[in-house]
């Protein structure tokens, strides 16, 4: 039998009624002749509740026990889904990560999948099981301990299973009906995309779009897994949702496919550091060791052997960055007059594989922002994206202006 992977997020399994609705979708695919692997998240809000319990119990918690607690939400959902399918007369079994097993690294709270042996599940399919309901977000370490994959880890679980089992497709059911040109809550002209390339989706996910977890898109691109994002609250047909696929699967690429934003950004500037070989390594080495996720970097023109170094990072990592740079300064590794942190900025980006073959995208973007009186503080580019850092109060205006400037509401 061909295999299909179906993943249901927390809002899709938030209640017993929603679990029944999801189970009916699974039943339709079984009737279509598929062996189905269902990946489930915890019911909406449960993981946050479990994390709070751990933090209240032990502020400096053991990461191994943290994983044991927070992974339990998916176990509950998997069991309830399997029971629901059985009540519908469909042979189904729930599987926890260690039972498959989903083999991971030992990095508790942020483990990475190493391998998914097919033997156990394939044997059950051969015996007549039609649906394997797998608890997402979790696995087992080489030491035999339960691990979790980090926020959004169920998306990664689903893609990894699709790759391991050679699934025909991986359907991600969520509370939106696909990938949009931008956030419809900000821009009412936002349009649902029928198809988007892996590269574009990866950029959008990393730049703030929360439809898919970044690591899941990376995996899908590496193993050529066809992803379909669709709503669990609407009746879907074969053309529903958004297909994330190879660039070759898109007939005509627009210059710009989408506008992404991230409001949780901070801009940090080291004032008057020595302009010498190795200074960048001396600054960003301690930041990397402290786990600070640096994004945009700008070095000013040198003046009398001194320069300013500016970078962006998530706003919740500012204190960590300040501490790491302060310690490096005390050790004499770097010297600077002042460390400035601006926590009132936002990052806005335009993304499109068509940028590779079209000139003038940057000029068009900068003009659209200038026409609205929006000042650009930092710019960074790649082959298929341009990102700018702006004052956060202008973020929504910038998104709307760029969506209009590139006419993203129109079908190519």
Buried (B, 14 or more C-beta within 10 A) or exposed (E): EEBBBBBBBBBBBBEEEBBBBBBEBBBEBBEEEBBBBBBBBBBBEBBEEBBEEBEEEEEEBEBBBBBBBBBBBBBBBBBBBBBBBBEBEBBBBBBBBBBBBBBBBEBBBBBBBEEBEBEEBBEBBEEEBBBBBBBBBBBBBEEEBBBBBBEBBBBBBBBBBBBBBEBEBBBBBBBBBBBBBBBEEBBEBBBBBBBBBBBBBBBBBBBBBBBBBBBBBBBBBEEEBBBBBBBBBEEBEEEBBBBBBEBEEBEEBBBBBBBBBBBBBBBBBBBBBBBEEEBBEBBBBBBEEBEBEBBBBBBBEEEEEBBBBBBBBBBEBBEBBBEBBEEBBEEEBBBBEEBEBBEEBBBBBBBBBBBEEEEEBBEBBBEBBEEBEBEBBBBBEEEBBBBBBBBBEBBBBBBBBBBEBBEBBEEB
